[in-house]
Amino acid sequence: MLRHSFIALSHSGAMQRFVTGFPPARRMARRFVAGEERDEALSVIRALNQAGLLATVDFLGEHVTEREAARANAGEYLTLLDELARHDLQAGISLKLSAMGLHVDTAFCLENMREIVARARERRRFVRIDMEESALVDTTLDLYRQLRREFDNVGTVLQAYLFRTRNDLAALIEEGIADIRLVKGAYDEPASIAWQERRKIQEELADLCRMMLSADARARHARLALGSHDDVVYNAVIAHALREGLAPDSWELQFLYGIRRNEQRRLVAAGQRMRIYVPYGHSWYPYFMRRLAERPANLLFFLRALVGD
Ligand SMILES: Cc1cc2nc3c(=O)[nH]c(=O)nc-3n(C[C@H](O)[C@H](O)[C@H](O)COP(=O)(O)OP(=O)(O)OC[C@H]3O[C@@H](n4cnc5c(N)ncnc54)[C@H](O)[C@@H]3O)c2cc1C
């Protein structure tokens, strides 16, 4: 119930104005967001790299409806790619098509993406296209397929809570372009299209990972990144990979910045390839609200801050 309310509030302009101007909320957001400026993100990535963690960087901003705003987002990513290379940081980028002009015009969005993925190739970086709400899945996969005809330094994300994902993944494996981050899914999707029970989503996610690690999928160049902090899921996948005798760097685990920091370091020390998703920028509000929605303890902390307890 609270989860649904917070996801709904992530779309509210009035709430956004209130939360982003409210100092305790800004302080709490800093736990999940590297900073508002690019340099702050670069410092965070440097520290992560020094601790043996790879990174993928997200310039926050989604659902833009103006061409200029989408161009500005694309421009920031181009500079970011240059800066990651200039500082020799071990990091790629993650982005949302709705920030690249998907709601303006699909062809315009594709052009922005082509420019970014081409620059990333020049800079020897990988581009991950995040997956957004279910209404955007078809277009996202369509644009992804178009980009893969030209580039191989781009991948996308599939969400285990959607019924359709098993078929989407099988098709991408078959086409030899399953460069996929698998996640549970962060949006509020109805029971007609998405699993709702935690246990079922855990099983589904672990099973999809096993599908990507199968000999057949690997022969077709499938590359798995598991984006989850859920030890039930990632321990099952780690155990499976060990049983199958897979090299530790044949797949990777990804966590969001600020979540289970001790566990991040423990996993690296145990030889797990780990990448941290590092968001930065002024538009941190929807991202922050989704993180609150994921965890009752965060919600309570936030609500207490709101009422000044
Ligand atoms: C690298 C990465 C990229 C992602 N990209 C996408 C994407 O493109 N599209 C999409 O829909 N979703 C994305 N997600 C979000 C994902 O779909 C889930 O909503 C999110 O990861 C929570 O699910 P979980 O698997 O971590 O399990 P959970 O059961 O939510 O978490 C397991 C444990 O992790 C800890 N934890 C989890 N969340 C938090 C939190 N917010 N604060 C503090 N502790 C927490 C708690 O200890 C919790 O018990 C991404 C997640 C990651 C890690």
The ligand as an SDF file (V2000), in Angstrom:
LIG
                    3D

 53 58  0  0  0  0  0  0  0  0999 V2000
   21.9960   -1.8600  -10.6120 C   0  0  0  0  0  0  0  0  0  0  0  0
   20.5070   -1.8050  -10.6480 C   0  0  0  0  0  0  0  0  0  0  0  0
   19.8830   -1.2830  -11.7660 C   0  0  0  0  0  0  0  0  0  0  0  0
   18.4910   -1.2570  -11.8270 C   0  0  0  0  0  0  0  0  0  0  0  0
   17.8710   -0.8570  -13.0080 N   0  0  0  0  0  0  0  0  0  0  0  0
   16.5240   -0.9350  -13.0850 C   0  0  0  0  0  0  0  0  0  0  0  0
   15.8540   -0.6520  -14.3150 C   0  0  0  0  0  0  0  0  0  0  0  0
   16.4660   -0.3310  -15.3420 O   0  0  0  0  0  0  0  0  0  0  0  0
   14.4980   -0.7440  -14.3320 N   0  0  0  0  0  0  0  0  0  0  0  0
   13.7640   -1.1270  -13.2160 C   0  0  0  0  0  0  0  0  0  0  0  0
   12.5420   -1.2290  -13.3020 O   0  0  0  0  0  0  0  0  0  0  0  0
   14.3960   -1.3780  -12.0580 N   0  0  0  0  0  0  0  0  0  0  0  0
   15.7390   -1.2970  -11.9600 C   0  0  0  0  0  0  0  0  0  0  0  0
   16.3430   -1.5900  -10.7560 N   0  0  0  0  0  0  0  0  0  0  0  0
   15.5170   -1.7040   -9.5130 C   0  0  0  0  0  0  0  0  0  0  0  0
   14.9760   -3.1040   -9.2990 C   0  0  0  0  0  0  0  0  0  0  0  0
   13.9950   -3.3860  -10.2650 O   0  0  0  0  0  0  0  0  0  0  0  0
   14.3770   -3.2340   -7.8990 C   0  0  0  0  0  0  0  0  0  0  0  0
   13.2970   -2.3360   -7.7540 O   0  0  0  0  0  0  0  0  0  0  0  0
   15.3550   -2.9700   -6.7630 C   0  0  0  0  0  0  0  0  0  0  0  0
   16.6230   -3.4820   -7.0600 O   0  0  0  0  0  0  0  0  0  0  0  0
   14.8830   -3.6190   -5.4720 C   0  0  0  0  0  0  0  0  0  0  0  0
   14.8080   -5.0100   -5.6230 O   0  0  0  0  0  0  0  0  0  0  0  0
   15.9480   -6.0270   -5.0580 P   0  0  0  0  0  0  0  0  0  0  0  0
   16.1120   -7.0980   -6.0600 O   0  0  0  0  0  0  0  0  0  0  0  0
   17.1650   -5.2880   -4.7160 O   0  0  0  0  0  0  0  0  0  0  0  0
   15.2560   -6.7290   -3.8370 O   0  0  0  0  0  0  0  0  0  0  0  0
   14.6210   -6.1740   -2.4850 P   0  0  0  0  0  0  0  0  0  0  0  0
   13.8760   -7.3130   -1.9270 O   0  0  0  0  0  0  0  0  0  0  0  0
   13.8970   -4.9070   -2.7110 O   0  0  0  0  0  0  0  0  0  0  0  0
   15.8800   -5.8810   -1.5980 O   0  0  0  0  0  0  0  0  0  0  0  0
   16.6630   -6.8760   -0.9670 C   0  0  0  0  0  0  0  0  0  0  0  0
   17.4020   -6.2470    0.2070 C   0  0  0  0  0  0  0  0  0  0  0  0
   18.2520   -5.1800   -0.2740 O   0  0  0  0  0  0  0  0  0  0  0  0
   18.1900   -4.0610    0.5760 C   0  0  0  0  0  0  0  0  0  0  0  0
   17.5340   -2.9390   -0.1200 N   0  0  0  0  0  0  0  0  0  0  0  0
   16.8320   -3.0260   -1.2640 C   0  0  0  0  0  0  0  0  0  0  0  0
   16.3770   -1.8100   -1.6540 N   0  0  0  0  0  0  0  0  0  0  0  0
   16.8040   -0.9650   -0.7100 C   0  0  0  0  0  0  0  0  0  0  0  0
   16.6580    0.4350   -0.5430 C   0  0  0  0  0  0  0  0  0  0  0  0
   15.9800    1.1890   -1.4080 N   0  0  0  0  0  0  0  0  0  0  0  0
   17.2270    1.0050    0.5610 N   0  0  0  0  0  0  0  0  0  0  0  0
   17.9240    0.2500    1.4290 C   0  0  0  0  0  0  0  0  0  0  0  0
   18.0930   -1.0780    1.3150 N   0  0  0  0  0  0  0  0  0  0  0  0
   17.5360   -1.6830    0.2730 C   0  0  0  0  0  0  0  0  0  0  0  0
   17.4070   -4.5050    1.7910 C   0  0  0  0  0  0  0  0  0  0  0  0
   18.3020   -5.0750    2.6980 O   0  0  0  0  0  0  0  0  0  0  0  0
   16.4860   -5.5690    1.2080 C   0  0  0  0  0  0  0  0  0  0  0  0
   16.0450   -6.4840    2.1850 O   0  0  0  0  0  0  0  0  0  0  0  0
   17.7210   -1.6770  -10.7020 C   0  0  0  0  0  0  0  0  0  0  0  0
   18.3640   -2.1980   -9.5790 C   0  0  0  0  0  0  0  0  0  0  0  0
   19.7260   -2.2850   -9.5390 C   0  0  0  0  0  0  0  0  0  0  0  0
   20.3780   -2.8760   -8.3340 C   0  0  0  0  0  0  0  0  0  0  0  0
  1  2  1  0
  2  3  1  0
  2 52  2  0
  3  4  2  0
  4  5  1  0
  4 50  1  0
  5  6  2  0
  6  7  1  0
  6 13  1  0
  7  8  2  0
  7  9  1  0
  9 10  1  0
 10 11  2  0
 10 12  1  0
 12 13  2  0
 13 14  1  0
 14 15  1  0
 14 50  1  0
 15 16  1  0
 16 17  1  0
 16 18  1  0
 18 19  1  0
 18 20  1  0
 20 21  1  0
 20 22  1  0
 22 23  1  0
 23 24  1  0
 24 25  2  0
 24 26  1  0
 24 27  1  0
 27 28  1  0
 28 29  2  0
 28 30  1  0
 28 31  1  0
 31 32  1  0
 32 33  1  0
 33 34  1  0
 33 48  1  0
 34 35  1  0
 35 36  1  0
 35 46  1  0
 36 37  1  0
 36 45  1  0
 37 38  2  0
 38 39  1  0
 39 40  1  0
 39 45  2  0
 40 41  1  0
 40 42  2  0
 42 43  1  0
 43 44  2  0
 44 45  1  0
 46 47  1  0
 46 48  1  0
 48 49  1  0
 50 51  2  0
 51 52  1  0
 52 53  1  0
M  END
$$$$
